[in-house]
Amino acid sequence: MGLFITFEGADGCGKTTQIELLDKYLKDKGYETLLTREPGARGLGVKLREILLNYDGDVSPNCESFLFLADRAQHVDCIIKPAKKEGKIILCDRHTDSTVAYQGYGRGLDLKRINYLNDIATSGMKPDLTIVFDIDAETSMQRVGKEKDRMESAGIDFFNKVRQGYLEIAASEPNRVKVISSSDTIENIHKKVVALVENLL
């Protein structure tokens, strides 16, 4: 069986850069990898991503959550589970913890309900490792810049709550969730990521 590793953190934390660096590192060592993301891995997910990030009307927090969950169910059943069965190392940019941090802590939805719905969407499957890239809200918003999608435009109070959410998730599941500060250099962060992943291999 393969491995399922998720990369989490607020917008601008550098996770996308790190997931690409890890993908190259693993491929260079001869491992077969699958680089994927939520929302919008491919197919139906691409259409859901477009709605979630760019729809310009009002979206209720509950509707937002269910759209993310619909994307997740499709992603897990059609992409992640088959790849894991094939023995691939799956590197996923965002997963269940994003919904907990953004819709739970950020939007204020009930955490028990979100965890219950995440469990349904994933059929109870959890990542083997989750790496959270910790970043303060001010730096997050600066890195995103002026061109923001719907989620990135939520404001500094929202992103302070999201950050707190990620730190509380990590504290509650220390064996699965590891936190790396985004304030270090790209090279040093990559070394820390590799160290965590090598422990699983």
Beta strands, then each sheet from edge to edge (+ up, - down):
strand 1: 3-8
strand 2: 33-37
strand 3: 89-93
strand 4: 129-134
strand 5: 177-181
sheet 1: 2+ 3+ 1+ 4+ 5+
end
